[in-house]
Amino acid sequence: MSAALRLTEQYFAYSNKSNLAQVAQLLSESSSYYSVNLGFFVGKKDIMAMQTAFHSQYQTVQWTIEQLAEIKPNVVEIEFSFDGRLQDGTESKRQGREHILIYGSLIQHITVS
């Protein structure tokens, strides 16, 4: 397994545990993040503020990797499903696609659609 695939799996494992300190260690200071639902976030500080706000809305979160492929060197494509329980007990389920770009052994960019 390539380093990019291992890093991607770590990112999902830490996210599933809401271990945001570990997620932050996978990002560079200049990382960027784009989600069709949430918009653009530039820099580790901005991304982690968004991640903190997102995770605080949920009692539980679970991203399941349905498909994982390195489509180019250091570019990983993930098909995922998400199951979460909001603080009010409402269930949230969705599927999506994520692209993660690795540079210098860190996540440089994430796109979620």
Secondary structure, DSSP 8 states (H G I E B T S, - for coil): --HHHHHHHHHHHHHHTT-HHHHHHTEEEEEEEEETTTEEEESHHHHHHHHHHHHHTEEEEEEEEEEEEEEETTEEEEEEEEEEEETTS-EEEEEEEEEEEEETTEEEEEEE-
